[in-house]
Amino acid sequence: MRPEIPPAARRLALAACLAPVLVLAACGTQPPAVPPGSAGPMPQPGTDAAVTPLPASDESPLADLFAPAVAALDRGDWMTAQLALPAPAGDTEPSAEFRAYAALVAARSADLRGDLAGLEQALAAAPWADASADLRRQRLALERRGARRRGDHLASARLADRALPLYPAADPARDALARSLWRDLQYLDARGLSRARAGATPSLRGWLERLEVARGERAEADWRRRFPGHPAAAIALPAADVPAPRRVALLLPLGGRLSAAASAVRDGFLAAHYASGAPRPALAIIDTAHYDNAADAYRAAVTGGAELVVGPLTKTAVAEVLDQPELPAPVLALNRAGGPASGAALQFALAPEDEAREIARRALGAGHRRALILRPAGDWGDKVSAALLAAWTGDGGAVAATATFASRESHSDAIERALHLDRSAARGAAVRRLLDRGTVLAGRRREDIDVVFMLAPDTDAAKSLKPLLAYHYAGDLPVYATSAANSAEVTTGDRDLAGLRLVELPWLLDERRGLREAIAGAGLRGAGLSRLQALGADAHRLALRHGVLDPGGPLVIHGATGKLTVNPRGEIERDLPLAAFGSGGLRAD
């Protein structure tokens, strides 16, 4: 039987005896109105979905008591959650389980408000050593969610390693968490792996050495002897004997209006091809401009013996190839046609939607929750803002305002209206009329915004919008953008872009310098086309690993365009580093 919610007087008494946990949660700023559905439930560790109920026998014994508060948190309503907190029975000291549950509610409330310091303080105040496995799992899941938002895969892996022993052996959530930990480790580069090994627990060391087995650096039998019964033994490793394709055809529109873009992709592909060392696959480059359609070019490649076809480049051409009833040779398309691909095709593109989702995650990880979205009118603005909105609101963010601009001339007016400066000016005019004098009143923007997403389609738009935010009294707000804001490939200091945070290709952050210098030395680089050269270089990298690229699989390839994974739809997704413009130019954050 579920106890009734106690009256306010008992809640105040509870707050006093549990200080500082509940006091901390109650002292936050008043929450702005959050649209329904903008803050979803906390994901289960190891998944991106909502919390999956564990077996009743494994739940906290106080789960029913705290159910109203937890339900409010799952709706994104932290104030109701605080009001729904139960009081301990009688006048006795609350149990360790009770205090830990109250701390978890306080921490989740702080997370909904974007109060990261409050979240840490709430968790630090609880007696976790004496709490149930259920509450300790939830605590680690909450911390891991923050680590993933920040892009800190090492912290996420360490937290997952701590959480695994807390799950019942037969619980499917344990298997999902193990797979998620394995995926986290795939994101680590050499420096990250070195940090992971330093001070690793015996369990985490087993995971790290399992990664060495997967990479052919350690024998499977040796690992099993050293780590008997380790949970990583259940992780299926990619087959070590999957051969690279022997003949590859590269389909590009080298003639016609897209010749410059196609040539840049070809140059990147060739630079990676010749840098890869022997044995290299035989390569045929086919100009799709010589065929009536891309499907005909594909069939010519297959007739020529291609075991893998890379390309074509345009969305329309990709659709022509993938719409065929059969694909005798698998395809690595260099664009996304939209909709699910056949099992024989993967789709790789510099999709701005991936970057929009990434900046949403990074802003949430920094504690921001109320956004102003600046976006252009048109198809590009529609698809990028839709991806941003889904990622932002789906993980607890809310949109305070959206400003849509159709041209550079409309930038200032759009920002002014979104910040309610037009209303501030109207109030100032009313005051002047009331006082009947020429009183000068400074404008005042709305205060319910803590971050700006500036979806600038190019550098010119970014260099117009960013200074206008300062002009309109919003220069103190953090501003996030996709790499489109740096379409001119600016890497030096720029006053107009100073302070701008954006996700950018590793290729432009001084990584993969050898390939870039090889292309530059050959005189092949076209102005503004190095992103497409990076696409070509990564297309070659993916081609060589094509046999182990399973949709939805854990493999992460560290490429020039980002850290590459294959989603269940067969699309290559990119995880990009965050960078910022400062006095020294564009630098990784």
PyMOL commands that set and color helices and strands:
alter all, ss='L'
color gray80, all
select helices_A, chain A and resi 8-17+21-26+56-58+63-74+78-83+96-113+116-124+128-130+133-149+153-166+172-186+190-197+202-214+220-226+231-234+259-275+288-290+294-303+315-322+352-365+379-393+408-418+421-435+459-471+483-486+495-497+506-508+513-521+530-544+546-548
alter helices_A, ss='H'
color red, helices_A
select strands_A, chain A and resi 247-252+282-287+308-310+331-333+345-348+370-376+398-405+451-454+479-481+501-503+557-558+563-566+571-575+578-582+585-588
alter strands_A, ss='S'
color yellow, strands_A
deselect
rebuild
show_as cartoon
